[in-house]
Amino acid sequence: MSKKRSGLTKHRRAYCYPECYVCPSITLEDIATFNGTNWLLNQDTTILACQTLEIPAGQELQTNHFTLTNNGTINLRGTIRNAQDTSGNNSITINNGTINIFSTGTIVAVDGGSIFTNNGVVNNYGDFYCQTYGVINNNAGGRINNYSAFSGGPGGTGGFRLNADGTFNNVGIFINNTGATIKNAPNATIYNYGGGLITNNSGGLITNDGDIFTGNSTCGIGIINGPVNNNTGTIAQGCPP
């Protein structure tokens, strides 16, 4: 005679999920190929909400014509470079979760078609910047907390920076904390519009040598709380093209 399963066993089987779900681990080796110098993303890749990707100091992940979507956590002590090892563009990172940029960490959007889009939270203690023609978007609901300062000099690093022809579109929240810096280079552009908020806390530093546009009645006004400390550029109303 076959044994009947107890009601308790049935109950455990029926209601095991999600308690019994084991989140798969994720490493650079799982999503990218090492070319002897850098890690190249293999394909469009999504980090699950339950996952944490560690990028160690000295290691660089290039998105390499693909899209990296983060719904979980990235602890960044190395580099995420929105660029590729061959010509072309459309190298993209989309953050819907949390990215922690440690003091040795870097995120860079390198050139045309290289885009970093934030819908979640980025905590920057390292280097977060646009190289020539790169784009950083901070969408509604996105928050960037900048705690890092530019080190100064021609080869300086750190802080939140836009190099020449870089673009930052902000309709989210950007907090420039005490001691932190935002640096907008000549021919670089910040569009703060559509309810976007940039707060420069006491002791923070914003240097504008490019253009800052604060929206208008068409695209919505953006607000800058606190001073633009050093301004040799333009601050005016206007919308992204």
N, C-alpha and C positions, 0 to 999 in steps of 0.2 A: 504494500500500500504506500503510495507516495505521500510524503509529508507536506502538509499545508504551510505556506509561509504565514508567519504571524502578522497581525495587523501592524505591529510596530515596525517590522521589516519593510512592509509595503509603504508605510508612512515615510520611512527614511529614504527609500528609493524615490518616492514621488516628490519629495520636497528637498532633495539633496542639493539641486542647483539653485542659487549660484554658490552655496557654501562649499560644494565639492569642486568647483571650478578652479583649476590651477593655471594661473597666468603664465604664458610662455615667456622665458627669458629672452632678452635681445642684446646682441653685441654688434660691434662693427663688423665682425666676421660674418654675421648672419645677413647683413644687408649690403655689403660693399666688397669690392675686390682691391687688394693692395697692389699697386703698380711698382713697388720698390721705393716710392717716395710718399705717396698719398693714398687714401682710400677713395675709390670711385664708386658712387652709388650704382647698384646693378640695375635698378628699375624703379618705377614709381613705388614708394614705400610709405606705409602708415605705421606709426608707433601707437599701440593701443593705449587706452586710458589707464590700464593697470600696469603698464610697462615703464621702466626707467632705462634710458640709454646713457651709458657713461662714455664720454669721449676724453681719454686721458691727455694730459699735457704732452705736447710734442707730436700728437696725432692730428692729422687733417682729413676731414671728410669733405669731398667735393660732390655737389649734387649732380653735376655731369650730365646735363640735358634732361634730367628727371625732376620729379617733385617729391620732396620729403615732407610728409604731413605728421605733425606731432600732436597726438591727443593725450599723451601721458606726460612724462617728465624727461627732460634732457639735462644732465649735469655736464656742463661744458668747461673742461680745463684745457682742451686743445682748441681746434678751429673747425667751424662750419663755413665753408667757402662756396657761395652760390656762384659757381663757375664750372668750367669743364676743361678737359685736357685736349680737346680739339675745337676747331672753330664752330661757331653756332651760338645759340642762345637758349632761352627758356629753361634756365636752371633755377629752381624755385624751392623755398622752404615756407611752409605754412604752419604756424604755431597756434593750436587751439587749446593747448595745455599750459605747461610751465617750462620755461627754459631758464636755468641758472647759469649765468656766465661768471665763472670764477676769475680771480685776478690774473691767471695765466690764459684765460679763454678769449676767443675772438669769434665774432660773426661778421662776415663781410659779404656785401652784394657787389659784384665786381664790375659788370659791364652791361651793355644793352641786353635786355631779356633776363638779367639776373635779378631776382626779386625775393625779398623777405617780407612776408605778410604776417602780422600778429593779430590774432583774435583772442589771445589768452593773456598770460602774464610773462614778461621778461624782466628778470632781475639782473642788472648789469653791474658787475664789479670789475669788468675787464675792458675789452675793446669791441665796440659795436659801431660799424661804420659802412658808408657807401663809398666805393671806389668810383672811378669815372663812369658815368651813365647808369650806375646801379640804382635800384629803387627799394626803399623801405616803406611799407604801409602799416600804419597802426589803425585798425578799423574800429568802428563803434563797438564798445565792450572790451576792447583791448587795453592793456595797461603796461606801460614801460616804466620801471623804476630804475633810475640811473644813479648809481653811487660812485661812479668812476670819474677820474679827472684826466685830461690830456697831459702827457708828460712834457710836452713842449719840444721845440726844435724841429728841423726838417724831417727827421725820421721818427718823430714822436708817435706814441701810441696811447690808447686809453680814452675813456670818455665816450660820448656819442658824437660822431663826426660825419659830415658830408664833404667829400672831396669835390673838386670842380666837376660840374655837370651831374652830380648826384641829386637825387630827389627824395624827400621825405614827405609823405602824405599822412596827415594826422586828423582823424575824426574821433579818436579815442582819448585816453588820458596818458599824459607823459609827466612824470614827476622828476624834476632835476633836484636832487637832494643836496644838502649842505656839503660843500667841497667838491661837488661834481661839475662837469662841464658839458655844454653843447657847443659845437664849433661848426659854423656854416661857412664854407670856403667861398671865394669868388666864383661866380657862375654856378653855384649850387643853389638849390631852391627848397624852401620849406613851405608847404601848403597846410595851414592850420585852419580848418573850416568845418562847417556842418556840425557845430557843437563840440568840436575838438577843444581840448584843454591842455595847455602847457603851463605847468607851475614851476617857477624858478624859486626854490626855497631860499631863505636867508643863507648867505654863504655860498650859494650856487653861482655859476658863471655861464652866461650865454654870450658868445662872440659871433656877430653876424657880419660877414664880409660879402655875402651874396644877397639873395632875395628871400624875404619872408612875406607871404600873402596870408591874410587873415579872413578870407571869405568875403561874401557880400550877400545881398538879398536873394540872389539866384541859387547859390550853393550852401548858404547858411554861414553864419558868423562863427569864427573860432575865437577863443580867449587865451591871452597870455597873462598869467598872474605873476607878478614880480617883474624885475627889470630885465631888459636886454642890455647887459652891462657895457659891452663894447660893440658899437654899431657904426660901421663904415659903409654898409650896404643900404638896401632899400627895405622898408617895412610899409606895406600898403594893402589895401583891400584888393581881392582878386581870387579867382577860382582856378582849379587845375584845368588844363586845356581839354 
